Amino acid sequence: MTLCPIALAVGCQKCPAFKVCPLKSVIGDQKQPSAPPAAAKKTKKR
C-alpha cells in the first residue's frame, strides 16, 4: 500500500530522496527485490 505523498503524486523514481530512502518498499511503490532463483545443483550419481 502506497502511503508516501510523493510516491502517490509522481512515484518513487522521481522523488529527490529515492536513493537514500529506506522505506521505498514499505510506504512507497517499489517492489521488494526478489532473490535470484536458486541454481539447480548438479549431483553425480555413482
C-alpha positions in Angstrom: 0.0 0.0 0.0 1.4 3.3 -1.0 1.4 5.9 1.8 4.1 8.3 0.8 2.6 11.5 -0.6 5.4 11.8 -3.1 5.0 8.2 -4.3 1.3 8.9 -4.6 1.8 12.0 -6.7 4.7 11.2 -9.0 6.1 7.8 -8.0 9.2 6.8 -6.0 11.6 7.1 -9.0 11.0 10.8 -9.3 11.4 11.5 -5.6 14.6 13.6 -4.7 15.3 11.2 -1.8 14.9 8.0 -3.8 18.5 6.7 -3.5 18.6 7.2 0.3 15.0 6.3 1.2 15.0 3.2 3.4 11.2 2.9 3.2 10.6 2.9 -0.6 9.3 -0.7 -0.5 7.4 -0.2 2.8 5.4 3.0 2.2 6.4 3.7 -1.4 5.5 2.0 -4.7 8.7 0.0 -5.1 8.5 -3.8 -5.2 10.6 -5.9 -2.8 13.8 -7.1 -4.5 13.3 -10.7 -5.3 16.1 -13.2 -4.7 17.6 -14.8 -7.8 16.3 -18.3 -8.5 18.4 -21.0 -6.8 20.6 -22.7 -9.3 19.9 -26.4 -9.7 22.6 -28.4 -8.0 24.2 -30.9 -10.3 25.0 -34.1 -8.5 26.8 -37.1 -9.9 25.4 -40.5 -9.2 27.9 -43.1 -8.5 
